[in-house]
Amino acid sequence: MKEKKRKAGRPKLPKGQVKHVVAVRFSDDHLRQVEAMAKEANQSTSEWIRNRVFWKDVSDDSVKGLKDELRIARNIGIALAQKSKNSQLHDLVIALHRAESLVDSLGFEISMSHNEKGP
């Protein structure tokens, strides 16, 4: 009897389990960063990206905690900048304020995504 030739590639998924591949381009630097963060989280690069897209592992509490930490750091920076008149500290305070604003918008996005059904 003739042996059946094996097809190349990954085996087919079970019926009803649909899989779509989305190609995303990263610069070399961004890819290294993504791979490093995925490794740090003990996840594959694909898992890490999926978790970030669908806001998994991020809670309202973690966003609030981050915002609180940024506010504390900003207040310390303001106090130091006032005492030393150091322009770099002033720049740091501005950057911390911007980061706090980004966390505010991130918190809103997380709240919205938790209200929707994820995949």
Secondary structure, DSSP 8 states (H G I E B T S, - for coil): -------SSS----TT-----------HHHHHHHHHHHHHTT--HHHHHHHHHTTTT--HHHHHHHHHHHHHHHHHHHHHHHHH--HHHHHHHHHHHHHHHHHHHHHHHHHHHHHS---
